[in-house]
Amino acid sequence: MSEPQLLVHDLKDNVGVVVVEGLSAGTEMLCVVTEDNSDFGLKANQDVPIGHKVALDDFAVGDTVVKYGEDIGRIVKAVKKGDHVHVHNLKTKRW
């Protein structure tokens, strides 16, 4: 088995974290769920830096993003499955 490019920490998560340098658009990623060691494939729609998030589902404006099983913010710009999720389309709900 090859090394994963994306880790999903909790079964409730709807984003995963890129764990390799230089992830390029079009990459068919091996994604591993650390909670139960399951895996799945997902295509990256954009280049995504290491440590940044990738959407596991489509999101509409206002949808909640879950990472580590916790609400980490809301979507402010529509996101497709496989898209880069970061400050350009995700904001905290704190303010």
N, C-alpha and C positions, 0 to 999 in steps of 0.2 A: 504494500500500500504506500502511495506517495504521501508526502507531508501536506497537511492542510494549509490552505491560504486564508481561511476564514474560520474564526471560532465563535460559537454561539454558547453563551454561558448557562442559560436557563431555558427550559422548554417553553416558558411563557414569552421569551424574547421575540421581538419582531425585527431586530437588527442583529448583525454579527460584526465582529471586529477583524479587520485585515491584520494578519500576523506575518506578512512577508514584505520585503522592500520591492518597490517597482511593480506593483500590480497594475497591469495594463488593461484598458478597455478591450472587451472581447474574450478575456480569460475565462475559461470554464473552471471555476474554483471547486476544490474539494472543501466542503464545509463540515466541521465536526461540532456536535453538541456535547459540551463537556459534562453536562449533568448526567447523561446516560451513555455517552460514547457512541451515539448514533451518528450517521453522516448522510450527506446529500450533496447534490451538485447545484451550482448556481452560476450564471454568467454575469460578469461585471460589465455594466454599461458604460462606465467611465474609468479613467485612471484613478486609483484610490491610494493615498499614502498609507503607510503602515500606521496602525493605531486608530485609523478612522473607521467609520461604520458604513455598512452596506445594508440596504433595505431587503428584508426577506419577503415582503409583500408590497403591494401598491398602497400608497397613502394618499388621502385627500387632505386639504387644508383643515387644520383643527384636530386631526387624528393624534393619538397619544403614541409615543415611542417608548418601548419597554426594552431595557438592557439590565442584565443581572437580576431579572425578575421584577424590576422597579421602574416606575414612571420616571423618565428622564427629561420629558418635555413634549412640546406639540409641534406638529408640522406647520410651516408657514408658506410653503410652496409645494404643489403636488409632486409626488415622488413615485417612480415606478420600481417594481421589483428589480433588484440588481443595481439600483442607483446609489451613488455616494450620498451619505447622510452626514451633514456637518452644519456649521453655523450659518451657511447660506440657505438652508431649508428647515432647520430645527432650532427652536428657541425654548428656553426655560419657561416654566409656568409661574415662576416666582415673581416676575415683574413684566 
